[in-house]
Amino acid sequence: MILNVPGSDPSSPSSPVCSAKGCRADAVWVLAWNNPKLHTPERRKTWLACEEHRDHLSQFLGVRDFLKDVVLLAEWESESESSESAERPPAERPPAD
């Protein structure tokens, strides 16, 4: 499963890109998060990260107590393909700093 990423063409076979503002690098990581004031506990929203932005995006979510999991994109995709649960929502871009 290729995640829909804002700004990417879902019909394109190219890799998903990092969610960091202005970054067009291939995503390597999935950062699963949840805002407990807005989302139910089981809900997971996702951002994608390249190697360079993984720590920055993780820290951004972590200081807000939103970060729930960081998983390799390949593992996330294989888990979602093997799972018969509801499809995960598309990855989102973080807010501008």
A tleap script that builds the chain and sets N, CA, C and O, in Angstrom:
source leaprc.protein.ff14SB
mol = sequence {
  NMET ILE LEU ASN VAL PRO GLY SER ASP PRO
  SER SER PRO SER SER PRO VAL CYS SER ALA
  LYS GLY CYS ARG ALA ASP ALA VAL TRP VAL
  LEU ALA TRP ASN ASN PRO LYS LEU HIE THR
  PRO GLU ARG ARG LYS THR TRP LEU ALA CYS
  GLU GLU HIE ARG ASP HIE LEU SER GLN PHE
  LEU GLY VAL ARG ASP PHE LEU LYS ASP VAL
  VAL LEU LEU ALA GLU TRP GLU SER GLU SER
  GLU SER SER GLU SER ALA GLU ARG PRO PRO
  ALA GLU ARG PRO PRO ALA CASP
}
set mol.1.N position { 0.845 -1.183 0.000 }
set mol.1.CA position { 0.000 0.000 0.000 }
set mol.1.C position { 0.887 1.242 0.000 }
set mol.1.O position { 1.736 1.400 0.878 }
set mol.2.N position { 0.698 2.109 -0.964 }
set mol.2.CA position { 1.399 3.380 -0.993 }
set mol.2.C position { 0.492 4.409 -0.326 }
set mol.2.O position { -0.682 4.533 -0.674 }
set mol.3.N position { 1.041 5.138 0.626 }
set mol.3.CA position { 0.260 6.136 1.335 }
set mol.3.C position { 0.043 7.354 0.453 }
set mol.3.O position { 0.939 7.755 -0.290 }
set mol.4.N position { -1.138 7.939 0.531 }
set mol.4.CA position { -1.391 9.196 -0.157 }
set mol.4.C position { -0.710 10.297 0.623 }
set mol.4.O position { -0.902 10.420 1.833 }
set mol.5.N position { 0.070 11.083 -0.051 }
set mol.5.CA position { 0.781 12.174 0.579 }
set mol.5.C position { 0.404 13.451 -0.156 }
set mol.5.O position { 0.470 13.490 -1.385 }
set mol.6.N position { 0.007 14.505 0.570 }
set mol.6.CA position { -0.326 15.747 -0.114 }
set mol.6.C position { 0.806 16.174 -1.038 }
set mol.6.O position { 1.979 16.150 -0.664 }
set mol.7.N position { 0.436 16.561 -2.236 }
set mol.7.CA position { 1.435 17.003 -3.194 }
set mol.7.C position { 1.995 15.893 -4.046 }
set mol.7.O position { 2.763 16.162 -4.970 }
set mol.8.N position { 1.635 14.643 -3.766 }
set mol.8.CA position { 2.129 13.551 -4.589 }
set mol.8.C position { 1.004 13.050 -5.482 }
set mol.8.O position { -0.172 13.200 -5.150 }
set mol.9.N position { 1.355 12.471 -6.588 }
set mol.9.CA position { 0.391 11.937 -7.533 }
set mol.9.C position { 0.144 10.484 -7.183 }
set mol.9.O position { 1.046 9.662 -7.343 }
set mol.10.N position { -1.066 10.130 -6.701 }
set mol.10.CA position { -1.325 8.753 -6.279 }
set mol.10.C position { -1.188 7.738 -7.404 }
set mol.10.O position { -1.003 6.551 -7.134 }
set mol.11.N position { -1.273 8.174 -8.664 }
set mol.11.CA position { -1.127 7.246 -9.786 }
set mol.11.C position { 0.334 7.021 -10.143 }
set mol.11.O position { 0.652 6.140 -10.942 }
set mol.12.N position { 1.220 7.812 -9.555 }
set mol.12.CA position { 2.648 7.699 -9.842 }
set mol.12.C position { 3.263 6.553 -9.044 }
set mol.12.O position { 2.944 6.384 -7.868 }
set mol.13.N position { 4.140 5.763 -9.669 }
set mol.13.CA position { 4.776 4.664 -8.949 }
set mol.13.C position { 5.905 5.121 -8.030 }
set mol.13.O position { 6.527 4.288 -7.372 }
set mol.14.N position { 6.187 6.426 -7.967 }
set mol.14.CA position { 7.280 6.915 -7.138 }
set mol.14.C position { 6.987 6.687 -5.659 }
set mol.14.O position { 5.846 6.465 -5.255 }
set mol.15.N position { 8.039 6.749 -4.878 }
set mol.15.CA position { 7.929 6.526 -3.436 }
set mol.15.C position { 7.245 7.696 -2.757 }
set mol.15.O position { 7.319 8.823 -3.247 }
set mol.16.N position { 6.575 7.448 -1.629 }
set mol.16.CA position { 6.016 8.546 -0.839 }
set mol.16.C position { 7.139 9.459 -0.357 }
set mol.16.O position { 8.270 9.013 -0.161 }
set mol.17.N position { 6.822 10.731 -0.168 }
set mol.17.CA position { 7.836 11.702 0.239 }
set mol.17.C position { 7.654 12.121 1.688 }
set mol.17.O position { 6.584 11.957 2.274 }
set mol.18.N position { 8.710 12.658 2.245 }
set mol.18.CA position { 8.740 13.146 3.620 }
set mol.18.C position { 7.686 14.229 3.821 }
set mol.18.O position { 7.430 15.028 2.921 }
set mol.19.N position { 7.077 14.254 5.002 }
set mol.19.CA position { 6.047 15.240 5.344 }
set mol.19.C position { 6.619 16.572 5.816 }
set mol.19.O position { 5.867 17.533 5.981 }
set mol.20.N position { 7.930 16.653 6.038 }
set mol.20.CA position { 8.528 17.907 6.502 }
set mol.20.C position { 8.352 18.986 5.433 }
set mol.20.O position { 8.489 18.719 4.239 }
set mol.21.N position { 8.052 20.187 5.871 }
set mol.21.CA position { 7.799 21.294 4.954 }
set mol.21.C position { 8.963 21.479 3.974 }
set mol.21.O position { 10.114 21.641 4.380 }
set mol.22.N position { 8.640 21.452 2.688 }
set mol.22.CA position { 9.639 21.691 1.654 }
set mol.22.C position { 10.510 20.502 1.306 }
set mol.22.O position { 11.284 20.576 0.351 }
set mol.23.N position { 10.413 19.419 2.038 }
set mol.23.CA position { 11.257 18.245 1.776 }
set mol.23.C position { 10.600 17.379 0.711 }
set mol.23.O position { 9.399 17.116 0.773 }
set mol.24.N position { 11.380 16.941 -0.256 }
set mol.24.CA position { 10.883 16.059 -1.318 }
set mol.24.C position { 11.620 14.719 -1.294 }
set mol.24.O position { 11.538 13.946 -2.248 }
set mol.25.N position { 12.331 14.448 -0.214 }
set mol.25.CA position { 13.089 13.190 -0.098 }
set mol.25.C position { 12.132 12.017 0.098 }
set mol.25.O position { 11.024 12.181 0.608 }
set mol.26.N position { 12.575 10.848 -0.309 }
set mol.26.CA position { 11.774 9.641 -0.110 }
set mol.26.C position { 11.566 9.397 1.381 }
set mol.26.O position { 12.484 9.544 2.187 }
set mol.27.N position { 10.357 9.027 1.721 }
set mol.27.CA position { 10.030 8.700 3.115 }
set mol.27.C position { 10.598 7.331 3.460 }
set mol.27.O position { 10.581 6.416 2.637 }
set mol.28.N position { 11.096 7.201 4.675 }
set mol.28.CA position { 11.636 5.945 5.193 }
set mol.28.C position { 10.861 5.521 6.434 }
set mol.28.O position { 10.769 4.331 6.734 }
set mol.29.N position { 10.300 6.497 7.158 }
set mol.29.CA position { 9.661 6.254 8.442 }
set mol.29.C position { 8.213 6.714 8.431 }
set mol.29.O position { 7.855 7.651 7.717 }
set mol.30.N position { 7.387 6.052 9.220 }
set mol.30.CA position { 6.015 6.478 9.485 }
set mol.30.C position { 5.946 6.859 10.957 }
set mol.30.O position { 6.301 6.065 11.827 }
set mol.31.N position { 5.494 8.065 11.230 }
set mol.31.CA position { 5.293 8.526 12.602 }
set mol.31.C position { 3.785 8.495 12.854 }
set mol.31.O position { 3.035 9.301 12.302 }
set mol.32.N position { 3.360 7.566 13.682 }
set mol.32.CA position { 1.941 7.436 14.013 }
set mol.32.C position { 1.673 8.293 15.246 }
set mol.32.O position { 2.397 8.213 16.238 }
set mol.33.N position { 0.635 9.105 15.172 }
set mol.33.CA position { 0.351 10.015 16.270 }
set mol.33.C position { -1.140 10.166 16.475 }
set mol.33.O position { -1.959 9.693 15.687 }
set mol.34.N position { -1.465 10.850 17.575 }
set mol.34.CA position { -2.845 11.034 17.973 }
set mol.34.C position { -2.905 12.227 18.911 }
set mol.34.O position { -2.111 12.326 19.846 }
set mol.35.N position { -3.846 13.134 18.665 }
set mol.35.CA position { -4.093 14.246 19.579 }
set mol.35.C position { -5.253 13.826 20.478 }
set mol.35.O position { -6.396 13.781 20.023 }
set mol.36.N position { -4.978 13.516 21.747 }
set mol.36.CA position { -6.030 12.991 22.629 }
set mol.36.C position { -7.187 13.961 22.863 }
set mol.36.O position { -8.263 13.540 23.288 }
set mol.37.N position { -6.986 15.241 22.597 }
set mol.37.CA position { -8.088 16.202 22.753 }
set mol.37.C position { -9.050 16.137 21.567 }
set mol.37.O position { -10.194 16.582 21.662 }
set mol.38.N position { -8.577 15.578 20.447 }
set mol.38.CA position { -9.400 15.527 19.238 }
set mol.38.C position { -9.769 14.124 18.780 }
set mol.38.O position { -10.815 13.926 18.162 }
set mol.39.N position { -8.912 13.146 19.082 }
set mol.39.CA position { -9.075 11.805 18.525 }
set mol.39.C position { -9.339 10.762 19.607 }
set mol.39.O position { -8.911 10.902 20.753 }
set mol.40.N position { -10.049 9.725 19.213 }
set mol.40.CA position { -10.240 8.601 20.119 }
set mol.40.C position { -8.889 7.923 20.333 }
set mol.40.O position { -8.011 8.044 19.478 }
set mol.41.N position { -8.693 7.213 21.446 }
set mol.41.CA position { -7.381 6.624 21.754 }
set mol.41.C position { -6.832 5.679 20.684 }
set mol.41.O position { -5.616 5.600 20.506 }
set mol.42.N position { -7.696 4.969 19.974 }
set mol.42.CA position { -7.198 4.014 18.969 }
set mol.42.C position { -6.886 4.668 17.623 }
set mol.42.O position { -6.249 4.041 16.777 }
set mol.43.N position { -7.312 5.893 17.405 }
set mol.43.CA position { -7.085 6.587 16.133 }
set mol.43.C position { -5.607 6.885 15.950 }
set mol.43.O position { -4.937 7.327 16.883 }
set mol.44.N position { -5.094 6.641 14.742 }
set mol.44.CA position { -3.707 6.974 14.428 }
set mol.44.C position { -3.661 7.788 13.151 }
set mol.44.O position { -4.123 7.344 12.100 }
set mol.45.N position { -3.107 8.971 13.250 }
set mol.45.CA position { -2.821 9.805 12.097 }
set mol.45.C position { -1.355 9.569 11.776 }
set mol.45.O position { -0.605 9.094 12.628 }
set mol.46.N position { -0.939 9.894 10.560 }
set mol.46.CA position { 0.442 9.584 10.185 }
set mol.46.C position { 1.129 10.743 9.485 }
set mol.46.O position { 0.520 11.490 8.720 }
set mol.47.N position { 2.404 10.868 9.769 }
set mol.47.CA position { 3.317 11.702 9.011 }
set mol.47.C position { 4.393 10.773 8.502 }
set mol.47.O position { 4.688 9.753 9.125 }
set mol.48.N position { 4.978 11.119 7.379 }
set mol.48.CA position { 6.096 10.358 6.827 }
set mol.48.C position { 7.364 11.159 7.035 }
set mol.48.O position { 7.333 12.389 7.042 }
set mol.49.N position { 8.480 10.466 7.204 }
set mol.49.CA position { 9.746 11.157 7.443 }
set mol.49.C position { 10.887 10.486 6.697 }
set mol.49.O position { 10.953 9.261 6.598 }
set mol.50.N position { 11.788 11.318 6.173 }
set mol.50.CA position { 13.045 10.814 5.634 }
set mol.50.C position { 14.001 10.659 6.820 }
set mol.50.O position { 13.665 11.026 7.946 }
set mol.51.N position { 15.188 10.118 6.562 }
set mol.51.CA position { 16.167 9.958 7.651 }
set mol.51.C position { 16.504 11.301 8.295 }
set mol.51.O position { 16.619 11.394 9.517 }
set mol.52.N position { 16.663 12.341 7.472 }
set mol.52.CA position { 17.070 13.649 7.979 }
set mol.52.C position { 16.035 14.282 8.900 }
set mol.52.O position { 16.410 14.947 9.866 }
set mol.53.N position { 14.748 14.095 8.633 }
set mol.53.CA position { 13.703 14.775 9.395 }
set mol.53.C position { 13.002 13.910 10.447 }
set mol.53.O position { 12.108 14.389 11.145 }
set mol.54.N position { 13.394 12.664 10.560 }
set mol.54.CA position { 12.741 11.770 11.532 }
set mol.54.C position { 12.805 12.330 12.954 }
set mol.54.O position { 11.784 12.400 13.638 }
set mol.55.N position { 13.986 12.725 13.397 }
set mol.55.CA position { 14.131 13.221 14.769 }
set mol.55.C position { 13.357 14.520 14.985 }
set mol.55.O position { 12.691 14.687 16.006 }
set mol.56.N position { 13.446 15.438 14.022 }
set mol.56.CA position { 12.762 16.726 14.159 }
set mol.56.C position { 11.245 16.540 14.267 }
set mol.56.O position { 10.608 17.109 15.154 }
set mol.57.N position { 10.674 15.747 13.366 }
set mol.57.CA position { 9.225 15.526 13.399 }
set mol.57.C position { 8.818 14.738 14.647 }
set mol.57.O position { 7.768 15.002 15.233 }
set mol.58.N position { 9.651 13.769 15.055 }
set mol.58.CA position { 9.360 13.005 16.274 }
set mol.58.C position { 9.361 13.909 17.502 }
set mol.58.O position { 8.497 13.783 18.370 }
set mol.59.N position { 10.329 14.821 17.576 }
set mol.59.CA position { 10.396 15.747 18.707 }
set mol.59.C position { 9.192 16.679 18.726 }
set mol.59.O position { 8.626 16.954 19.784 }
set mol.60.N position { 8.803 17.166 17.543 }
set mol.60.CA position { 7.642 18.049 17.438 }
set mol.60.C position { 6.400 17.378 18.024 }
set mol.60.O position { 5.668 17.984 18.806 }
set mol.61.N position { 6.174 16.135 17.641 }
set mol.61.CA position { 5.021 15.389 18.150 }
set mol.61.C position { 5.225 14.968 19.600 }
set mol.61.O position { 4.277 14.965 20.385 }
set mol.62.N position { 6.450 14.615 19.958 }
set mol.62.CA position { 6.747 14.128 21.301 }
set mol.62.C position { 6.531 15.162 22.385 }
set mol.62.O position { 5.988 14.837 23.441 }
set mol.63.N position { 6.944 16.408 22.152 }
set mol.63.CA position { 6.773 17.433 23.187 }
set mol.63.C position { 5.301 17.732 23.431 }
set mol.63.O position { 4.940 18.241 24.491 }
set mol.64.N position { 4.457 17.424 22.472 }
set mol.64.CA position { 3.014 17.619 22.621 }
set mol.64.C position { 2.327 16.359 23.147 }
set mol.64.O position { 1.112 16.337 23.347 }
set mol.65.N position { 3.114 15.323 23.366 }
set mol.65.CA position { 2.604 14.031 23.827 }
set mol.65.C position { 1.666 13.382 22.805 }
set mol.65.O position { 0.732 12.672 23.178 }
set mol.66.N position { 1.919 13.630 21.509 }
set mol.66.CA position { 1.097 13.077 20.438 }
set mol.66.C position { 1.709 11.813 19.841 }
set mol.66.O position { 0.980 10.947 19.357 }
set mol.67.N position { 3.019 11.694 19.866 }
set mol.67.CA position { 3.699 10.591 19.186 }
set mol.67.C position { 3.384 9.257 19.852 }
set mol.67.O position { 3.559 9.098 21.060 }
set mol.68.N position { 2.920 8.304 19.057 }
set mol.68.CA position { 2.566 6.982 19.571 }
set mol.68.C position { 3.519 5.897 19.090 }
set mol.68.O position { 3.781 4.937 19.814 }
set mol.69.N position { 4.044 6.043 17.861 }
set mol.69.CA position { 4.894 4.985 17.316 }
set mol.69.C position { 5.694 5.517 16.139 }
set mol.69.O position { 5.232 6.397 15.412 }
set mol.70.N position { 6.894 4.982 15.954 }
set mol.70.CA position { 7.726 5.278 14.785 }
set mol.70.C position { 8.106 3.934 14.184 }
set mol.70.O position { 8.720 3.095 14.844 }
set mol.71.N position { 7.733 3.741 12.922 }
set mol.71.CA position { 7.892 2.444 12.269 }
set mol.71.C position { 8.482 2.663 10.880 }
set mol.71.O position { 8.174 3.652 10.214 }
set mol.72.N position { 9.327 1.740 10.452 }
set mol.72.CA position { 9.821 1.802 9.084 }
set mol.72.C position { 8.645 1.741 8.108 }
set mol.72.O position { 7.704 0.975 8.315 }
set mol.73.N position { 8.699 2.531 7.068 }
set mol.73.CA position { 7.620 2.573 6.084 }
set mol.73.C position { 7.341 1.192 5.503 }
set mol.73.O position { 6.180 0.820 5.333 }
set mol.74.N position { 8.380 0.430 5.199 }
set mol.74.CA position { 8.197 -0.914 4.641 }
set mol.74.C position { 7.423 -1.811 5.608 }
set mol.74.O position { 6.566 -2.586 5.182 }
set mol.75.N position { 7.719 -1.711 6.905 }
set mol.75.CA position { 6.997 -2.511 7.901 }
set mol.75.C position { 5.541 -2.063 7.994 }
set mol.75.O position { 4.638 -2.895 8.072 }
set mol.76.N position { 5.311 -0.750 7.985 }
set mol.76.CA position { 3.959 -0.194 8.067 }
set mol.76.C position { 3.123 -0.687 6.893 }
set mol.76.O position { 1.975 -1.097 7.062 }
set mol.77.N position { 3.712 -0.642 5.703 }
set mol.77.CA position { 2.995 -1.083 4.506 }
set mol.77.C position { 2.702 -2.578 4.554 }
set mol.77.O position { 1.609 -3.009 4.185 }
set mol.78.N position { 3.674 -3.372 5.009 }
set mol.78.CA position { 3.438 -4.815 5.059 }
set mol.78.C position { 2.400 -5.161 6.124 }
set mol.78.O position { 1.605 -6.082 5.932 }
set mol.79.N position { 2.396 -4.439 7.239 }
set mol.79.CA position { 1.380 -4.650 8.274 }
set mol.79.C position { -0.009 -4.304 7.751 }
set mol.79.O position { -0.975 -5.023 8.007 }
set mol.80.N position { -0.100 -3.201 7.020 }
set mol.80.CA position { -1.412 -2.787 6.535 }
set mol.80.C position { -1.907 -3.705 5.424 }
set mol.80.O position { -3.114 -3.905 5.287 }
set mol.81.N position { -1.002 -4.266 4.631 }
set mol.81.CA position { -1.400 -5.212 3.586 }
set mol.81.C position { -1.884 -6.520 4.185 }
set mol.81.O position { -2.824 -7.124 3.669 }
set mol.82.N position { -1.258 -6.967 5.265 }
set mol.82.CA position { -1.636 -8.238 5.870 }
set mol.82.C position { -2.833 -8.101 6.810 }
set mol.82.O position { -3.486 -9.087 7.150 }
set mol.83.N position { -3.106 -6.876 7.222 }
set mol.83.CA position { -4.229 -6.638 8.131 }
set mol.83.C position { -5.526 -6.488 7.350 }
set mol.83.O position { -5.551 -5.891 6.274 }
set mol.84.N position { -6.587 -7.029 7.897 }
set mol.84.CA position { -7.887 -6.867 7.260 }
set mol.84.C position { -8.714 -5.799 7.966 }
set mol.84.O position { -9.924 -5.702 7.762 }
set mol.85.N position { -8.060 -5.009 8.788 }
set mol.85.CA position { -8.762 -3.933 9.483 }
set mol.85.C position { -8.972 -2.759 8.525 }
set mol.85.O position { -8.529 -2.795 7.377 }
set mol.86.N position { -9.640 -1.742 9.003 }
set mol.86.CA position { -9.922 -0.560 8.185 }
set mol.86.C position { -8.635 0.065 7.688 }
set mol.86.O position { -7.617 0.044 8.380 }
set mol.87.N position { -8.679 0.617 6.495 }
set mol.87.CA position { -7.501 1.243 5.898 }
set mol.87.C position { -7.122 2.489 6.674 }
set mol.87.O position { -7.987 3.228 7.143 }
set mol.88.N position { -5.813 2.720 6.809 }
set mol.88.CA position { -5.328 3.897 7.515 }
set mol.88.C position { -5.576 5.142 6.675 }
set mol.88.O position { -5.551 5.076 5.446 }
set mol.89.N position { -5.818 6.289 7.336 }
set mol.89.CA position { -6.014 7.526 6.585 }
set mol.89.C position { -4.703 7.979 5.952 }
set mol.89.O position { -3.636 7.543 6.383 }
set mol.90.N position { -4.757 8.840 4.943 }
set mol.90.CA position { -3.536 9.313 4.287 }
set mol.90.C position { -2.638 10.077 5.246 }
set mol.90.O position { -3.103 10.642 6.236 }
set mol.91.N position { -1.358 10.089 4.942 }
set mol.91.CA position { -0.405 10.853 5.739 }
set mol.91.C position { -0.678 12.337 5.531 }
set mol.91.O position { -1.226 12.739 4.505 }
set mol.92.N position { -0.295 13.143 6.509 }
set mol.92.CA position { -0.548 14.564 6.447 }
set mol.92.C position { 0.753 15.332 6.580 }
set mol.92.O position { 1.770 14.787 7.010 }
set mol.93.N position { 0.711 16.581 6.214 }
set mol.93.CA position { 1.857 17.471 6.387 }
set mol.93.C position { 1.756 18.139 7.759 }
set mol.93.O position { 0.665 18.521 8.183 }
set mol.94.N position { 2.891 18.283 8.457 }
set mol.94.CA position { 2.870 18.995 9.740 }
set mol.94.C position { 2.620 20.491 9.514 }
set mol.94.O position { 2.825 20.987 8.406 }
set mol.95.N position { 2.184 21.204 10.536 }
set mol.95.CA position { 1.962 22.641 10.388 }
set mol.95.C position { 3.283 23.366 10.178 }
set mol.95.O position { 4.329 22.902 10.633 }
set mol.96.N position { 3.242 24.480 9.503 }
set mol.96.CA position { 4.447 25.287 9.289 }
set mol.96.C position { 4.927 25.844 10.611 }
set mol.96.O position { 4.125 26.222 11.465 }
set mol.97.N position { 6.263 25.897 10.783 }
set mol.97.CA position { 6.831 26.434 12.020 }
set mol.97.C position { 6.699 27.927 12.085 }
set mol.97.O position { 7.126 28.543 13.061 }
savepdb mol mol.pdb
quit
